[in-house]
Amino acid sequence: MLSTNHSLHFLRAYVRLRKAMNARRFAAIVAIAALFAAAPPARAHHSFGAEFDFNKPVTLHGICVKWEMINPHSYITVDVKNDDGTVTQWSVQAGAPSFLYRNGWRKDSVKPGDELIITGYSAKDGSHNAFAQRVQLPDGRRVLGGAIIGATPPPSPDPSAPAPKSNP
C-alpha cells in the first residue's frame, strides 16, 4: 500500500510539474509575441531613385542648423537664404556614417552655424529635401556626401566663381 500511495503521489506531482512547464512555455511564447507586436515598425529603406531625381541637380549655400550622423543615413538641416531675404530650411540626406567616415567626415565636421555648400539632387516631390553628393565643409575640404551607383557627380562648386544669387 505504501508503494501505491507513493506512486500516486509521484504521478500527481509529475502532472502538476508538466502543467506548470506548459504554462511557463505558453507565457514565454505570449511574451515574445507581445514584444514583436509592440515593436515599432522598421522604417522602409528606399533607393535613391524612389525619392530623388537625377534631373534636378541642386547647389545649396546655407547655414547648418543640425547635423545628425545616424544610421541608415546622415542628415544635415540647413537654412538657405532666398533672393527676397526669406529663409528656407532644407533637409539634406547624406550617406551612412561608415561611408562618410571613410570619406573624411567626423561627428564634429559640421556644427550648427557653419556655412556649407552642398551639391546634390532635389527630391522628386518638390519638397525642400535633397541628397548630398558633395559637401564643402567650413575648412574648405570637399567631401562626398553619399554614393549613388551609376550617377555622375554634379559639378564641383568653383571657389573662384561668384556664389549664385538664388537657391531653388
Secondary structure, DSSP 8 states (H G I E B T S, - for coil): -HHHHHHHHHHHHHHHHHHHHHHHHHHHHHHHHHHHHHS--------HHHHEEEEEEEEEEEEEEEEE--SS-EEEEEEEE-TTS-EEEEEEEE--HHHHHHTT--TTS--TT-EEEEEEEEETT-SSEEEEEEEE-TTS-EEE----TT--------TTS---S---
